[in-house]
């Protein structure tokens, strides 16, 4: 298959690209390589996939030096003309849309970035999938959409209508737009709600990256909600396996969909929503202990109250993913943290 992966220089996108290349799909990666965080990490990921920084020019596909079946193109999702041109030229079979403006806390101070990248960017992808038809659009959503919901484990079949950050609201908007396009234009689309993804090549604005860097530098770490925060930490390889299985299984209309009692995860349109998480939440303190074990060093902790936009807990109900895809994430937190620490030490030489 020929597959477009947006966000290919990002954390999850980079790993999905490598997984698809390993099974010999034809892959085109797309990213705008913005400066939300250190671009050298993004270029490092691209280099690891055989794409040289010096060869990158806006709108011009670059052939990987490592993978014959991979090309990368720098395009901003808000550039509708460039997106349409790419779809017209490439005639993709499937699209894996992972590009987004990430981060809950950043959305408090830079709200327009989320509407531009997430809402407008996703609209441009949906329009391209409509006019240059694809077999399946798999797109990233987030556990953040559950917001004030405390009915755990979070089940995609139940409503998620109370987001508490603009990031979450933008992701929920993307789900709603995708369902609309599925309904109006018979576009097969599947939304994937990721739960606290971590692992090698992860984002430097996330807790694991920040904690490891701070502990190694003998600086205090900020422990919000006094460590009582719970997250369904999910290792990157588990996420990628779920994503690839979903790409291969286009959403179809649910013959049992009841409009009088609608299931929020299915539809009479070819649209689905799945959670991808480990299904076993851990407290922030437990996560920090795993980091301390991996580093062989104790953290200096600065305990703080919960931040605006944060939710106290996340917990994924993955039964639908298990039922439909025959898959359940399984990597333990300690194993995943160990892998990250090894990568971090090697990449940064510490």
SVG drawing of the C-alpha trace seen along z (x, -y; Angstrom):
<svg xmlns="http://www.w3.org/2000/svg" viewBox="-35 -33 63 44">
<polyline fill="none" stroke="black" stroke-width="0.4" points="0.0,0.0 1.0,-3.6 0.4,-5.4 0.7,-9.0 1.8,-9.6 1.4,-13.2 3.6,-14.2 6.4,-12.0 9.1,-14.0 7.1,-13.8 7.3,-11.2 4.5,-8.8 4.7,-9.5 8.4,-8.7 7.8,-5.3 4.8,-4.5 6.8,-5.3 9.5,-2.9 7.0,-0.1 5.3,-0.6 8.7,-0.6 9.7,2.6 6.8,4.3 7.6,2.8 4.7,0.4 5.3,-2.6 5.4,-5.5 5.3,-9.3 6.0,-11.2 4.8,-14.8 5.7,-17.3 6.1,-21.1 9.0,-20.7 7.8,-23.6 9.6,-25.0 7.2,-23.9 10.1,-22.0 13.8,-21.6 14.0,-21.0 17.2,-19.1 15.2,-16.2 12.9,-16.3 15.8,-16.3 17.3,-13.5 14.2,-11.4 14.3,-12.2 18.0,-11.3 17.2,-8.0 14.8,-7.3 17.4,-8.2 16.2,-11.8 19.0,-14.3 18.3,-17.8 20.3,-19.5 18.1,-17.9 14.8,-19.2 13.0,-22.0 9.4,-23.0 7.0,-21.1 9.6,-18.9 9.7,-15.2 13.1,-13.9 14.1,-10.3 15.3,-8.4 19.0,-7.3 18.1,-4.2 14.7,-3.1 13.9,-2.8 10.2,-2.9 10.2,-6.2 10.0,-9.8 9.6,-12.8 8.0,-16.2 7.9,-19.3 4.4,-20.8 2.3,-22.7 -1.2,-21.2 -2.7,-24.7 -1.4,-24.9 -4.4,-23.5 -3.0,-24.0 0.2,-22.0 -1.9,-19.3 -4.2,-18.9 -1.3,-18.9 0.4,-16.1 -2.8,-14.0 -3.4,-14.5 0.2,-13.4 0.5,-10.5 -2.9,-8.8 -2.6,-7.4 -4.3,-4.1 -4.5,-5.1 -3.8,-8.1 -2.5,-8.0 -3.0,-11.5 -0.9,-12.0 0.3,-15.6 -1.1,-18.1 -0.2,-20.9 0.3,-18.8 0.4,-19.8 -2.3,-20.6 -0.4,-23.4 0.8,-25.1 -2.8,-25.5 -3.4,-27.9 -1.0,-30.4 -1.1,-29.7 -4.7,-28.8 -4.6,-29.9 -2.0,-27.3 -4.5,-24.5 -7.2,-25.8 -4.8,-26.4 -2.9,-23.1 -5.5,-20.7 -8.9,-22.0 -7.9,-23.7 -5.2,-21.2 -7.5,-18.2 -10.2,-19.9 -7.6,-20.1 -6.8,-16.4 -10.5,-15.5 -11.1,-17.6 -8.1,-15.9 -9.4,-12.5 -12.8,-13.5 -11.6,-14.7 -8.7,-12.2 -10.4,-9.2 -8.5,-6.9 -9.5,-3.5 -9.1,-4.5 -8.2,-7.5 -6.8,-6.6 -6.3,-9.8 -5.0,-10.6 -7.3,-11.8 -6.5,-11.9 -7.6,-10.6 -7.8,-14.3 -11.2,-14.5 -12.7,-12.7 -12.1,-15.8 -14.3,-16.0 -15.6,-12.5 -14.8,-10.4 -16.7,-7.3 -13.7,-4.9 -12.3,-3.1 -13.0,-5.6 -15.1,-3.9 -15.3,-5.4 -19.0,-4.2 -20.0,-6.8 -20.1,-10.5 -17.0,-12.7 -18.5,-16.2 -16.7,-18.0 -13.1,-18.8 -11.1,-21.0 -8.4,-22.3 -8.4,-23.8 -6.1,-20.9 -8.8,-18.4 -11.5,-20.5 -9.6,-20.7 -9.2,-16.9 -12.9,-16.4 -13.6,-18.8 -11.5,-16.6 -13.5,-13.5 -16.7,-15.3 -15.5,-16.6 -14.3,-13.1 -17.6,-11.6 -19.4,-14.2 -17.2,-13.5 -17.8,-9.7 -21.5,-10.4 -21.7,-12.8 -19.0,-11.3 -18.7,-7.7 -15.2,-8.3 -13.9,-5.3 -12.3,-6.9 -11.1,-5.7 -10.2,-7.9 -7.6,-6.7 -7.6,-8.1 -4.0,-7.8 -3.3,-7.5 -0.1,-9.2 2.4,-7.8 6.1,-7.5 9.3,-5.9 12.5,-6.5 12.5,-9.7 9.7,-11.1 8.8,-14.8 10.9,-16.9 7.8,-18.7 6.5,-15.5 7.0,-14.3 9.4,-11.4 11.8,-13.6 11.7,-16.5 12.1,-14.2 15.1,-12.3 16.8,-15.4 16.2,-17.1 17.3,-14.1 20.5,-13.7 21.2,-17.4 20.5,-17.3 17.5,-19.7 14.2,-19.3 11.2,-18.0 7.8,-19.5 5.3,-16.9 1.8,-18.2 -1.3,-17.1 1.3,-16.1 2.0,-12.9 -1.6,-11.6 -2.2,-12.1 -2.9,-8.8 -2.2,-8.2 -2.6,-5.2 1.1,-5.3 1.4,-3.5 4.7,-2.5 5.3,-3.7 5.6,-0.2 2.2,0.7 0.7,-2.4 2.3,-1.7 1.1,1.8 -2.4,0.6 -2.2,-2.1 -0.9,0.3 -3.6,2.8 -6.3,0.1 -4.8,-1.2 -5.3,2.3 -8.9,2.5 -11.0,-0.2 -14.0,-1.3 -17.4,-0.1 -21.0,-1.0 -22.2,0.6 -25.3,2.7 -26.4,2.7 -26.2,-1.1 -29.3,-2.3 -30.0,-6.1 -32.5,-6.1 -29.7,-5.0 -26.5,-5.9 -23.1,-4.3 -20.6,-7.1 -17.8,-4.8 -19.7,-3.5 -22.1,-4.8 -24.3,-4.1 -21.5,-5.9 -18.1,-4.2 -16.6,-5.8 -15.1,-4.3 -13.4,-5.5 -11.0,-3.4 -8.9,-3.9 -5.3,-2.8 -3.9,-2.5 -2.3,0.0 -5.6,0.3 -3.7,0.2 -3.2,-3.3 -0.3,-4.2 0.2,-7.1 2.7,-9.8 4.7,-8.7 4.9,-5.1 6.1,-6.5 8.8,-8.6 9.9,-5.5 10.4,-3.6 12.5,-6.5 14.6,-6.5 15.1,-2.7 16.3,-3.1 18.7,-5.9 19.9,-4.5 19.3,-7.9 16.7,-9.5 14.7,-12.6 14.4,-15.9 10.7,-16.5 8.8,-19.8 5.2,-18.9 2.6,-21.2 -1.2,-21.4 -2.9,-20.2 -2.5,-22.6 -5.3,-24.2 -6.3,-22.0 -5.1,-18.8 -7.3,-15.9 -6.6,-13.9 -6.7,-10.5 -7.0,-8.6 -7.8,-4.9 -8.5,-3.3 -11.1,-0.7 -9.4,1.2 -12.0,4.0 -13.2,2.8 -9.6,2.7 -9.1,6.2 -12.3,7.4 -11.9,5.9 -8.1,5.9 -7.2,8.9 -4.7,6.7 -3.9,5.4 -0.9,3.3 1.3,5.1 4.7,3.4 5.3,2.7 6.1,-0.8 9.5,0.3 10.5,1.9 9.3,-1.1 11.1,-3.6 14.3,-1.5 14.2,-1.6 13.7,-5.4 16.6,-6.0 18.9,-3.9 18.0,-5.9 18.3,-9.2 21.8,-8.4 22.9,-7.3 21.3,-10.2 22.6,-12.9 25.8,-11.2 25.1,-11.4"/>
</svg>
